[in-house]
Amino acid sequence: MKDKLLNNLGLKAGSLVIALFLWLVVVNVSDPVVDSTFPDVPLTVVNAESLTNEGKVYEMTGASTVTVAVSAKRSILDSLSGDNFKAEVDLGLYNEETGMVPVKVDCNRYTDKIESMKSRTESVEVLVEDGLAKQFVITPEVSGEPADGFIIGDVTTAENVVRISGRESVVSGIAKVTAEVSVDGLGSDVNTSVDLKLYDKNGEQIKNTNLLKNISTVAISVEILATKELELRYNYSGKPADGYTVSGELTGDKETIMVAGRSNDLARLSYVDIAGAYVDVSGMSETTSVEVNLERVLPDSLSLVNRDDNIVTITVPIEELVTREVAIGKGTIKISGLPGNNKCEVLSDGPVSFEVTGVQTVVDALNTKDIKASVDWDAYMDEHNLAELSSGSYRLPLILVLPEGVSTPKDVMVSLRVTKAN
C-alpha cells in the first residue's frame, strides 16, 4: 500500500495543482472580479459647522455629484446601484492652502466583499470666505408697452426689501435687486408673482444659487390705466387794482391735456376746470402770467400721462380802464310800464349824457347806436308803493344795456314829467 501511495508522487502532486487551478478558473469564469462605475452619486457636505461657527461661508464650485469606481465580483456589482453609495465632503478636512477637500466614498452593502472603491473625483474645490448678510431694496421693473390707449399706472410690490446672505465677495457685488414683469399689449391690471433677480454694478445678472434669501419671489401689481384728452378751461377770482380790469378771456399755453384713469372715471369728464382759486387777479395792474400745477387741479382719480409736463402757464390780460362821456337822444329812451292814460316826457333840452368806462380799445369803438336805454315805471311804483301816478316831475334810474366790456361807474338818473291825458 505504501508503495502504491508513494509511487509517481510528482505526477500526483502535479495533478493536484492542475485540479486546483482548474477549480479557480471555473470559479473565476463563473463569477469574476470586474470593474464598474456608478455615476451621479450626490455629494454630501458634513461637518460644515467647523467653518460656519467661525463666521465663514462656503461654496462648492464644481459638480454636485461624483462618479464612483468599484471593483468587485460580478455578482456583487449586479446587486448594487448608485443609491447604495454615499459620497461625503468633510469640511473639517478643508485645506486652506489649496482650497481643496477630499471626497470620501462609502457603501451600505457588501463592504467586506468589495475589492476597491473610490471616487473618480478625489477632491473638490471649496470657496471659503467671511460671510455677509445685507438688505436690498426691491426695485419693480416693467417692460413692454400696454395696448393702445392705455398707460402704466402705479407699480407696487408686496415686499419692499430682501435680506441676502452668502460669501462676502458675492453679496458685496450686488448692486440691484429687481422684480420684473411684462405688460406688453395688455389693457388690464397685472397681479402676479415673479422671481427676484440680482444684478451687479455693470448690469450683469448674478446667477449664484448658493446665496440665501429670506424671500426668493415677490408679488407685484401693475396698474393699467385708460387715457383721454381733456379740454382745459380757465377761470379767475378777485378784482384787479382800482382803475384796471380783466380785458378778455384767460389763455394758457395748453389747450388740452392727456390724462389717465379708470375708464368709468374718464367717461364722466369732457374738460378740466381750473378754478378761480388757482388764479387770483387781486391787485393786478398789468397783464400777468400765472403758473398752475395741473396735478393739484385734477381729481384724485386721474393723473397726467406726461407727469413731467405738469405746469400750465395762464395769461391774465389786464388793461387800464378809461372813462368817456356819451350822449343818447332822449327820443331813444324807451318808456315802459306807464299806467293809465298818462303821458311821459324826458325833461332834457338835448341828448342825455352819462359816463361809461372800459378798456381803451372797447370805449373808443363804442357806438351810441349800440346802447339801449329805458325806464320802468312798474318797478318804480312797486319800489315806492304807489297805486297810481300823479302829474308831476320824477327822477327814475335809466336802465342801460351796454356792449360787452362797457359799464357805467355810477347809476344814471333821468328826469321825467308825467301829465294826465285829456
C-alpha positions as a Markdown table, in Angstrom:
| # | Residue | x | y | z |
|---|---|---|---|---|
| 1 | Met | 0.0 | 0.0 | 0.0 |
| 2 | Lys | 2.9 | 2.3 | 0.9 |
| 3 | Asp | 4.5 | 1.7 | -2.4 |
| 4 | Lys | 1.3 | 2.5 | -4.2 |
| 5 | Leu | 0.9 | 5.8 | -2.4 |
| 6 | Leu | 4.4 | 6.9 | -3.0 |
| 7 | Asn | 4.7 | 5.7 | -6.5 |
| 8 | Asn | 4.5 | 8.6 | -9.1 |
| 9 | Leu | 4.3 | 11.2 | -6.3 |
| 10 | Gly | 5.4 | 14.0 | -8.5 |
| 11 | Leu | 2.8 | 13.2 | -11.1 |
| 12 | Lys | 0.1 | 13.1 | -8.4 |
| 13 | Ala | 1.3 | 16.5 | -6.9 |
| 14 | Gly | 1.1 | 18.0 | -10.4 |
| 15 | Ser | -2.3 | 16.6 | -10.9 |
| 16 | Leu | -3.5 | 18.3 | -7.7 |
| 17 | Val | -2.1 | 21.6 | -8.7 |
| 18 | Ile | -3.7 | 21.3 | -12.1 |
| 19 | Ala | -7.0 | 20.4 | -10.4 |
| 20 | Leu | -6.8 | 23.5 | -8.1 |
| 21 | Phe | -6.0 | 25.7 | -11.0 |
| 22 | Leu | -8.9 | 24.4 | -13.0 |
| 23 | Trp | -11.2 | 24.9 | -10.0 |
| 24 | Leu | -10.0 | 28.5 | -9.6 |
| 25 | Val | -10.5 | 29.0 | -13.4 |
| 26 | Val | -14.0 | 27.7 | -13.2 |
| 27 | Val | -14.8 | 29.8 | -10.1 |
| 28 | Asn | -13.5 | 33.0 | -11.7 |
| 29 | Val | -15.1 | 32.3 | -15.1 |
| 30 | Ser | -18.5 | 31.9 | -13.5 |
| 31 | Asp | -18.1 | 34.9 | -11.1 |
| 32 | Pro | -15.1 | 37.0 | -11.9 |
| 33 | Val | -13.9 | 40.3 | -10.3 |
| 34 | Val | -14.7 | 43.1 | -12.6 |
| 35 | Asp | -14.7 | 47.0 | -12.6 |
| 36 | Ser | -17.7 | 49.2 | -12.8 |
| 37 | Thr | -18.7 | 52.8 | -12.3 |
| 38 | Phe | -21.8 | 54.4 | -10.6 |
| 39 | Pro | -22.3 | 57.9 | -11.9 |
| 40 | Asp | -24.3 | 60.8 | -10.3 |
| 41 | Val | -23.7 | 60.0 | -6.7 |
| 42 | Pro | -24.7 | 63.1 | -4.8 |
| 43 | Leu | -22.0 | 64.9 | -2.8 |
| 44 | Thr | -23.0 | 65.4 | 0.8 |
| 45 | Val | -21.3 | 68.1 | 2.9 |
| 46 | Val | -20.6 | 67.1 | 6.5 |
| 47 | Asn | -19.0 | 68.9 | 9.5 |
| 48 | Ala | -19.9 | 72.3 | 8.0 |
| 49 | Glu | -20.0 | 73.8 | 11.5 |
| 50 | Ser | -16.2 | 73.6 | 11.6 |
| 51 | Leu | -16.4 | 76.7 | 9.2 |
| 52 | Thr | -19.7 | 78.3 | 9.9 |
| 53 | Asn | -19.0 | 78.5 | 13.7 |
| 54 | Glu | -16.1 | 80.8 | 12.7 |
| 55 | Gly | -18.5 | 83.1 | 10.7 |
| 56 | Lys | -17.3 | 81.6 | 7.4 |
| 57 | Val | -19.4 | 80.8 | 4.4 |
| 58 | Tyr | -18.5 | 78.1 | 1.9 |
| 59 | Glu | -19.5 | 77.3 | -1.7 |
| 60 | Met | -18.8 | 74.2 | -3.7 |
| 61 | Thr | -17.5 | 75.3 | -7.1 |
| 62 | Gly | -17.7 | 72.1 | -9.0 |
| 63 | Ala | -20.4 | 69.5 | -9.8 |
| 64 | Ser | -22.7 | 68.4 | -7.0 |
| 65 | Thr | -22.2 | 64.7 | -7.9 |
| 66 | Val | -19.3 | 62.3 | -8.5 |
| 67 | Thr | -18.7 | 59.0 | -10.2 |
| 68 | Val | -17.7 | 56.1 | -8.0 |
| 69 | Ala | -15.4 | 53.4 | -9.5 |
| 70 | Val | -15.8 | 49.9 | -7.9 |
| 71 | Ser | -14.0 | 46.6 | -8.2 |
| 72 | Ala | -15.9 | 43.5 | -7.0 |
| 73 | Lys | -17.3 | 40.2 | -8.2 |
| 74 | Arg | -19.8 | 40.5 | -10.9 |
| 75 | Ser | -22.5 | 39.0 | -8.7 |
| 76 | Ile | -21.8 | 41.7 | -6.1 |
| 77 | Leu | -21.8 | 44.5 | -8.6 |
| 78 | Asp | -25.0 | 43.3 | -10.2 |
| 79 | Ser | -26.8 | 43.7 | -6.9 |
| 80 | Leu | -25.6 | 47.3 | -6.3 |
| 81 | Ser | -26.9 | 50.6 | -7.6 |
| 82 | Gly | -25.9 | 54.2 | -7.2 |
| 83 | Asp | -28.3 | 54.6 | -4.3 |
| 84 | Asn | -26.1 | 52.3 | -2.3 |
| 85 | Phe | -23.2 | 54.7 | -2.4 |
| 86 | Lys | -22.6 | 57.8 | -0.4 |
| 87 | Ala | -20.0 | 60.5 | -1.2 |
| 88 | Glu | -19.1 | 62.9 | 1.5 |
| 89 | Val | -17.1 | 66.2 | 1.7 |
| 90 | Asp | -15.9 | 66.7 | 5.3 |
| 91 | Leu | -15.3 | 70.4 | 5.7 |
| 92 | Gly | -13.2 | 69.7 | 8.8 |
| 93 | Leu | -10.6 | 68.5 | 6.3 |
| 94 | Tyr | -10.6 | 71.8 | 4.4 |
| 95 | Asn | -7.0 | 72.7 | 3.2 |
| 96 | Glu | -6.6 | 76.5 | 3.5 |
| 97 | Glu | -3.6 | 76.5 | 1.2 |
| 98 | Thr | -5.1 | 74.5 | -1.7 |
| 99 | Gly | -8.8 | 75.2 | -1.0 |
| 100 | Met | -9.5 | 71.5 | -1.6 |
| 101 | Val | -11.4 | 68.9 | 0.4 |
| 102 | Pro | -11.0 | 65.1 | -0.2 |
| 103 | Val | -14.0 | 63.1 | -1.3 |
| 104 | Lys | -14.8 | 60.1 | 0.9 |
| 105 | Val | -16.9 | 57.2 | -0.6 |
| 106 | Asp | -18.8 | 54.6 | 1.3 |
| 107 | Cys | -21.3 | 51.8 | 0.5 |
| 108 | Asn | -24.1 | 50.5 | 2.6 |
| 109 | Arg | -23.9 | 46.9 | 1.2 |
| 110 | Tyr | -21.1 | 44.2 | 0.8 |
| 111 | Thr | -18.4 | 46.5 | 2.1 |
| 112 | Asp | -16.4 | 43.4 | 3.0 |
| 113 | Lys | -16.7 | 41.9 | -0.4 |
| 114 | Ile | -15.8 | 44.9 | -2.5 |
| 115 | Glu | -12.2 | 44.8 | -3.7 |
| 116 | Ser | -11.8 | 48.6 | -4.1 |
| 117 | Met | -14.0 | 51.7 | -4.2 |
| 118 | Lys | -13.1 | 55.3 | -4.8 |
| 119 | Ser | -14.4 | 58.5 | -6.3 |
| 120 | Arg | -13.0 | 59.4 | -9.7 |
| 121 | Thr | -13.1 | 63.0 | -8.3 |
| 122 | Glu | -10.6 | 62.6 | -5.5 |
| 123 | Ser | -11.1 | 66.1 | -4.1 |
| 124 | Val | -13.3 | 69.1 | -4.7 |
| 125 | Glu | -12.6 | 72.8 | -4.5 |
| 126 | Val | -14.5 | 74.7 | -1.8 |
| 127 | Leu | -14.5 | 78.5 | -1.7 |
| 128 | Val | -14.4 | 79.7 | 1.9 |
| 129 | Glu | -14.9 | 83.4 | 2.8 |
| 130 | Asp | -16.2 | 85.6 | 5.6 |
| 131 | Gly | -20.0 | 85.7 | 5.5 |
| 132 | Leu | -22.0 | 88.8 | 4.8 |
| 133 | Ala | -25.8 | 89.5 | 5.2 |
| 134 | Lys | -27.3 | 92.6 | 3.7 |
| 135 | Gln | -30.7 | 94.1 | 3.0 |
| 136 | Phe | -31.6 | 95.3 | -0.5 |
| 137 | Val | -34.5 | 97.4 | -1.8 |
| 138 | Ile | -36.6 | 95.5 | -4.3 |
| 139 | Thr | -36.9 | 97.6 | -7.5 |
| 140 | Pro | -40.0 | 96.8 | -9.6 |
| 141 | Glu | -39.3 | 97.0 | -13.3 |
| 142 | Val | -41.9 | 96.9 | -16.1 |
| 143 | Ser | -41.1 | 96.0 | -19.7 |
| 144 | Gly | -43.2 | 96.2 | -22.8 |
| 145 | Glu | -46.0 | 98.7 | -23.9 |
| 146 | Pro | -49.7 | 98.3 | -22.9 |
| 147 | Ala | -52.4 | 98.2 | -25.5 |
| 148 | Asp | -53.2 | 101.4 | -27.5 |
| 149 | Gly | -55.0 | 103.9 | -25.3 |
| 150 | Phe | -53.5 | 102.6 | -22.1 |
| 151 | Ile | -50.5 | 103.5 | -19.9 |
| 152 | Ile | -48.8 | 102.1 | -16.9 |
| 153 | Gly | -50.0 | 103.5 | -13.6 |
| 154 | Asp | -48.8 | 102.6 | -10.1 |
| 155 | Val | -46.4 | 99.7 | -9.7 |
| 156 | Thr | -46.2 | 98.1 | -6.3 |
| 157 | Thr | -44.6 | 95.0 | -4.7 |
| 158 | Ala | -45.9 | 93.1 | -1.6 |
| 159 | Glu | -42.4 | 93.3 | -0.1 |
| 160 | Asn | -40.0 | 96.2 | -0.3 |
| 161 | Val | -36.8 | 94.7 | 0.8 |
| 162 | Val | -35.0 | 91.3 | 0.7 |
| 163 | Arg | -32.2 | 90.0 | 3.0 |
| 164 | Ile | -29.4 | 88.2 | 1.2 |
| 165 | Ser | -26.6 | 86.3 | 2.8 |
| 166 | Gly | -23.6 | 84.5 | 1.4 |
| 167 | Arg | -19.9 | 84.9 | 0.6 |
| 168 | Glu | -18.8 | 88.5 | 1.2 |
| 169 | Ser | -17.3 | 88.9 | -2.3 |
| 170 | Val | -20.6 | 87.9 | -3.9 |
| 171 | Val | -23.0 | 89.8 | -1.6 |
| 172 | Ser | -21.0 | 93.0 | -1.7 |
| 173 | Gly | -21.1 | 92.8 | -5.5 |
| 174 | Ile | -24.9 | 93.0 | -5.7 |
| 175 | Ala | -25.9 | 96.5 | -6.9 |
| 176 | Lys | -29.6 | 96.0 | -7.6 |
| 177 | Val | -32.4 | 93.5 | -6.9 |
| 178 | Thr | -35.4 | 93.6 | -9.3 |
| 179 | Ala | -38.9 | 92.2 | -9.6 |
| 180 | Glu | -39.5 | 92.2 | -13.4 |
| 181 | Val | -42.8 | 91.9 | -15.2 |
| 182 | Ser | -44.0 | 92.4 | -18.8 |
| 183 | Val | -47.2 | 94.3 | -19.7 |
| 184 | Asp | -46.8 | 94.2 | -23.5 |
| 185 | Gly | -50.2 | 94.5 | -25.2 |
| 186 | Leu | -52.2 | 94.4 | -22.0 |
| 187 | Gly | -55.3 | 96.5 | -21.3 |
| 188 | Ser | -56.0 | 95.5 | -17.7 |
| 189 | Asp | -54.2 | 95.4 | -14.4 |
| 190 | Val | -51.4 | 92.8 | -13.7 |
| 191 | Asn | -51.2 | 90.9 | -10.5 |
| 192 | Thr | -48.6 | 88.1 | -10.4 |
| 193 | Ser | -45.6 | 86.7 | -8.6 |
| 194 | Val | -42.1 | 86.8 | -10.0 |
| 195 | Asp | -38.6 | 85.6 | -9.1 |
| 196 | Leu | -36.2 | 88.2 | -7.7 |
| 197 | Lys | -33.2 | 88.9 | -10.0 |
| 198 | Leu | -29.8 | 90.2 | -8.8 |
| 199 | Tyr | -27.5 | 92.5 | -10.8 |
| 200 | Asp | -24.0 | 93.8 | -10.4 |
| 201 | Lys | -22.9 | 97.4 | -11.0 |
| 202 | Asn | -22.3 | 96.6 | -14.7 |
| 203 | Gly | -25.9 | 95.4 | -15.2 |
| 204 | Glu | -24.8 | 91.8 | -15.4 |
| 205 | Gln | -27.2 | 89.3 | -13.8 |
| 206 | Ile | -25.8 | 87.4 | -10.8 |
| 207 | Lys | -26.8 | 83.8 | -11.0 |
| 208 | Asn | -25.5 | 82.4 | -7.8 |
| 209 | Thr | -27.7 | 79.7 | -6.4 |
| 210 | Asn | -25.7 | 79.5 | -3.2 |
| 211 | Leu | -26.9 | 82.8 | -1.9 |
| 212 | Leu | -29.6 | 82.6 | 0.8 |
| 213 | Lys | -32.6 | 85.0 | 0.6 |
| 214 | Asn | -35.4 | 85.4 | 3.1 |
| 215 | Ile | -37.7 | 85.6 | 0.1 |
| 216 | Ser | -37.0 | 84.4 | -3.5 |
| 217 | Thr | -40.2 | 85.6 | -5.1 |
| 218 | Val | -42.4 | 88.6 | -4.6 |
| 219 | Ala | -46.0 | 89.5 | -5.6 |
| 220 | Ile | -46.1 | 92.5 | -8.0 |
| 221 | Ser | -49.1 | 94.6 | -9.1 |
| 222 | Val | -49.1 | 96.9 | -12.1 |
| 223 | Glu | -52.0 | 99.3 | -12.7 |
| 224 | Ile | -53.0 | 99.7 | -16.3 |
| 225 | Leu | -54.9 | 102.9 | -16.9 |
| 226 | Ala | -57.0 | 104.2 | -19.8 |
| 227 | Thr | -56.2 | 107.6 | -21.3 |
| 228 | Lys | -58.3 | 110.5 | -22.6 |
| 229 | Glu | -57.6 | 114.1 | -24.0 |
| 230 | Leu | -59.5 | 116.7 | -22.0 |
| 231 | Glu | -60.0 | 120.4 | -22.7 |
| 232 | Leu | -58.7 | 123.0 | -20.2 |
| 233 | Arg | -61.0 | 125.8 | -19.1 |
| 234 | Tyr | -59.6 | 128.8 | -17.2 |
| 235 | Asn | -61.3 | 130.9 | -14.5 |
| 236 | Tyr | -60.2 | 133.6 | -12.1 |
| 237 | Ser | -61.1 | 135.2 | -8.8 |
| 238 | Gly | -60.6 | 138.6 | -7.2 |
| 239 | Lys | -60.6 | 142.1 | -8.6 |
| 240 | Pro | -57.7 | 143.9 | -10.2 |
| 241 | Ala | -56.3 | 147.1 | -8.8 |
| 242 | Asp | -58.6 | 150.2 | -8.9 |
| 243 | Gly | -58.9 | 151.5 | -12.5 |
| 244 | Tyr | -58.0 | 148.2 | -14.1 |
| 245 | Thr | -59.9 | 145.2 | -15.4 |
| 246 | Val | -59.5 | 141.7 | -16.8 |
| 247 | Ser | -59.8 | 142.6 | -20.5 |
| 248 | Gly | -60.8 | 139.3 | -22.1 |
| 249 | Glu | -60.6 | 135.6 | -21.8 |
| 250 | Leu | -57.8 | 133.9 | -19.9 |
| 251 | Thr | -55.5 | 131.9 | -22.2 |
| 252 | Gly | -53.0 | 129.1 | -21.4 |
| 253 | Asp | -50.0 | 127.5 | -23.1 |
| 254 | Lys | -52.0 | 124.3 | -23.1 |
| 255 | Glu | -55.5 | 123.9 | -24.6 |
| 256 | Thr | -55.8 | 120.2 | -23.8 |
| 257 | Ile | -54.1 | 117.6 | -21.6 |
| 258 | Met | -53.8 | 113.9 | -21.7 |
| 259 | Val | -55.0 | 112.3 | -18.5 |
| 260 | Ala | -55.1 | 108.7 | -17.3 |
| 261 | Gly | -57.5 | 106.9 | -15.0 |
| 262 | Arg | -60.2 | 104.3 | -14.8 |
| 263 | Ser | -62.5 | 104.1 | -17.8 |
| 264 | Asn | -65.6 | 104.9 | -15.8 |
| 265 | Asp | -64.0 | 107.9 | -14.2 |
| 266 | Leu | -62.9 | 109.2 | -17.6 |
| 267 | Ala | -66.3 | 108.7 | -19.2 |
| 268 | Arg | -67.8 | 111.3 | -16.8 |
| 269 | Leu | -65.4 | 114.1 | -17.9 |
| 270 | Ser | -65.0 | 116.2 | -21.1 |
| 271 | Tyr | -63.0 | 119.1 | -19.7 |
| 272 | Val | -60.8 | 120.1 | -16.7 |
| 273 | Asp | -61.9 | 123.3 | -14.9 |
| 274 | Ile | -59.0 | 125.4 | -13.5 |
| 275 | Ala | -61.0 | 127.1 | -10.8 |
| 276 | Gly | -60.6 | 130.7 | -9.8 |
| 277 | Ala | -58.9 | 129.7 | -6.6 |
| 278 | Tyr | -55.8 | 128.9 | -8.6 |
| 279 | Val | -55.8 | 132.3 | -10.5 |
| 280 | Asp | -56.3 | 135.2 | -8.2 |
| 281 | Val | -56.2 | 138.6 | -10.0 |
| 282 | Ser | -56.5 | 140.7 | -6.9 |
| 283 | Gly | -54.4 | 143.9 | -7.2 |
| 284 | Met | -53.1 | 143.2 | -10.7 |
| 285 | Ser | -52.4 | 146.3 | -12.8 |
| 286 | Glu | -50.8 | 144.7 | -15.9 |
| 287 | Thr | -51.1 | 141.6 | -17.9 |
| 288 | Thr | -49.7 | 138.8 | -15.8 |
| 289 | Ser | -48.7 | 135.1 | -16.2 |
| 290 | Val | -49.7 | 132.6 | -13.6 |
| 291 | Glu | -48.3 | 129.1 | -13.3 |
| 292 | Val | -50.6 | 126.3 | -12.1 |
| 293 | Asn | -49.6 | 122.8 | -11.2 |
| 294 | Leu | -52.1 | 120.6 | -13.1 |
| 295 | Glu | -51.6 | 117.7 | -10.6 |
| 296 | Arg | -53.2 | 119.9 | -8.0 |
| 297 | Val | -56.2 | 120.6 | -10.3 |
| 298 | Leu | -57.0 | 117.1 | -11.4 |
| 299 | Pro | -59.4 | 114.9 | -9.4 |
| 300 | Asp | -57.7 | 112.3 | -7.2 |
| 301 | Ser | -58.9 | 109.5 | -9.5 |
| 302 | Leu | -56.9 | 111.0 | -12.5 |
| 303 | Ser | -53.3 | 111.6 | -13.3 |
| 304 | Leu | -51.3 | 113.2 | -16.1 |
| 305 | Val | -50.0 | 110.9 | -18.8 |
| 306 | Asn | -46.8 | 113.0 | -19.0 |
| 307 | Arg | -46.1 | 113.8 | -15.4 |
| 308 | Asp | -43.0 | 115.8 | -16.2 |
| 309 | Asp | -45.2 | 118.3 | -18.2 |
| 310 | Asn | -47.4 | 119.3 | -15.2 |
| 311 | Ile | -47.2 | 123.1 | -15.3 |
| 312 | Val | -49.6 | 125.3 | -17.3 |
| 313 | Thr | -48.8 | 129.0 | -17.8 |
| 314 | Ile | -52.0 | 131.1 | -17.8 |
| 315 | Thr | -52.0 | 134.6 | -19.2 |
| 316 | Val | -54.3 | 137.1 | -17.4 |
| 317 | Pro | -55.0 | 140.1 | -19.7 |
| 318 | Ile | -55.1 | 143.3 | -17.6 |
| 319 | Glu | -55.9 | 146.8 | -19.0 |
| 320 | Glu | -56.4 | 150.2 | -17.6 |
| 321 | Leu | -60.0 | 151.5 | -17.5 |
| 322 | Val | -60.7 | 154.7 | -19.3 |
| 323 | Thr | -63.8 | 157.0 | -18.9 |
| 324 | Arg | -65.7 | 158.6 | -21.7 |
| 325 | Glu | -68.8 | 160.7 | -21.8 |
| 326 | Val | -71.5 | 159.6 | -24.2 |
| 327 | Ala | -74.9 | 161.1 | -25.1 |
| 328 | Ile | -78.0 | 159.5 | -26.4 |
| 329 | Gly | -81.1 | 161.2 | -27.8 |
| 330 | Lys | -83.9 | 161.5 | -25.4 |
| 331 | Gly | -86.2 | 160.0 | -28.0 |
| 332 | Thr | -84.3 | 156.7 | -27.9 |
| 333 | Ile | -85.2 | 156.1 | -24.3 |
| 334 | Lys | -88.0 | 153.6 | -24.1 |
| 335 | Ile | -90.8 | 154.2 | -21.6 |
| 336 | Ser | -92.4 | 151.1 | -20.2 |
| 337 | Gly | -95.0 | 150.3 | -17.5 |
| 338 | Leu | -96.6 | 153.8 | -17.6 |
| 339 | Pro | -100.1 | 153.3 | -16.1 |
| 340 | Gly | -103.4 | 154.5 | -17.4 |
| 341 | Asn | -103.6 | 157.3 | -19.9 |
| 342 | Asn | -100.7 | 159.2 | -18.5 |
| 343 | Lys | -98.2 | 160.8 | -20.8 |
| 344 | Cys | -94.5 | 160.9 | -20.0 |
| 345 | Glu | -91.6 | 163.0 | -21.5 |
| 346 | Val | -88.0 | 163.3 | -20.8 |
| 347 | Leu | -87.0 | 166.6 | -19.2 |
| 348 | Ser | -83.9 | 167.5 | -21.2 |
| 349 | Asp | -83.1 | 170.3 | -23.6 |
| 350 | Gly | -80.9 | 167.9 | -25.6 |
| 351 | Pro | -79.3 | 164.5 | -25.5 |
| 352 | Val | -79.0 | 162.6 | -22.2 |
| 353 | Ser | -75.3 | 162.4 | -21.2 |
| 354 | Phe | -73.6 | 160.0 | -18.9 |
| 355 | Glu | -70.1 | 158.4 | -18.4 |
| 356 | Val | -69.0 | 154.9 | -19.4 |
| 357 | Thr | -65.9 | 153.0 | -18.5 |
| 358 | Gly | -64.0 | 150.3 | -20.2 |
| 359 | Val | -60.6 | 149.5 | -21.8 |
| 360 | Gln | -59.4 | 152.0 | -24.3 |
| 361 | Thr | -60.0 | 149.9 | -27.4 |
| 362 | Val | -63.6 | 149.0 | -26.4 |
| 363 | Val | -64.5 | 152.5 | -25.3 |
| 364 | Asp | -63.0 | 154.0 | -28.5 |
| 365 | Ala | -65.1 | 151.6 | -30.6 |
| 366 | Leu | -68.3 | 152.3 | -28.7 |
| 367 | Asn | -71.2 | 153.4 | -31.0 |
| 368 | Thr | -74.1 | 155.1 | -29.2 |
| 369 | Lys | -76.5 | 153.2 | -31.5 |
| 370 | Asp | -75.5 | 150.1 | -29.7 |
| 371 | Ile | -76.7 | 151.5 | -26.4 |
| 372 | Lys | -80.3 | 150.5 | -25.3 |
| 373 | Ala | -81.9 | 152.8 | -22.7 |
| 374 | Ser | -85.3 | 152.5 | -20.9 |
| 375 | Val | -87.2 | 153.4 | -17.8 |
| 376 | Asp | -89.5 | 151.1 | -15.9 |
| 377 | Trp | -92.5 | 152.7 | -14.2 |
| 378 | Asp | -93.8 | 149.4 | -12.9 |
| 379 | Ala | -90.5 | 148.9 | -11.0 |
| 380 | Tyr | -90.6 | 152.5 | -9.7 |
| 381 | Met | -94.2 | 152.3 | -8.5 |
| 382 | Asp | -93.5 | 148.9 | -6.7 |
| 383 | Glu | -90.4 | 150.3 | -5.0 |
| 384 | His | -92.3 | 153.4 | -3.8 |
| 385 | Asn | -95.6 | 151.6 | -3.1 |
| 386 | Leu | -97.6 | 153.7 | -5.5 |
| 387 | Ala | -101.0 | 152.6 | -6.7 |
| 388 | Glu | -101.2 | 155.4 | -9.3 |
| 389 | Leu | -99.2 | 158.3 | -10.7 |
| 390 | Ser | -99.9 | 161.9 | -10.1 |
| 391 | Ser | -99.0 | 164.6 | -12.6 |
| 392 | Gly | -95.6 | 166.0 | -11.9 |
| 393 | Ser | -91.8 | 165.5 | -12.2 |
| 394 | Tyr | -90.0 | 162.3 | -11.3 |
| 395 | Arg | -86.4 | 161.0 | -11.3 |
| 396 | Leu | -86.0 | 157.4 | -12.4 |
| 397 | Pro | -82.9 | 155.3 | -13.0 |
| 398 | Leu | -82.0 | 154.8 | -16.6 |
| 399 | Ile | -81.8 | 151.1 | -17.4 |
| 400 | Leu | -78.9 | 150.8 | -19.8 |
| 401 | Val | -77.9 | 147.8 | -21.9 |
| 402 | Leu | -74.3 | 148.4 | -23.0 |
| 403 | Pro | -72.0 | 146.5 | -25.3 |
| 404 | Glu | -69.7 | 143.9 | -23.6 |
| 405 | Gly | -66.8 | 145.4 | -21.8 |
| 406 | Val | -68.5 | 148.7 | -21.2 |
| 407 | Ser | -70.1 | 149.8 | -17.9 |
| 408 | Thr | -71.2 | 152.9 | -16.1 |
| 409 | Pro | -69.2 | 154.0 | -13.0 |
| 410 | Lys | -72.4 | 155.1 | -11.2 |
| 411 | Asp | -76.2 | 155.0 | -11.6 |
| 412 | Val | -77.6 | 157.2 | -14.4 |
| 413 | Met | -80.8 | 159.1 | -13.4 |
| 414 | Val | -83.1 | 160.8 | -15.8 |
| 415 | Ser | -85.8 | 163.4 | -15.1 |
| 416 | Leu | -89.3 | 162.7 | -16.4 |
| 417 | Arg | -92.6 | 164.7 | -16.4 |
| 418 | Val | -95.9 | 162.9 | -16.1 |
| 419 | Thr | -99.2 | 164.5 | -17.3 |
| 420 | Lys | -102.7 | 163.3 | -17.4 |
| 421 | Ala | -104.1 | 162.7 | -20.8 |
| 422 | Asn | -107.1 | 164.8 | -21.8 |
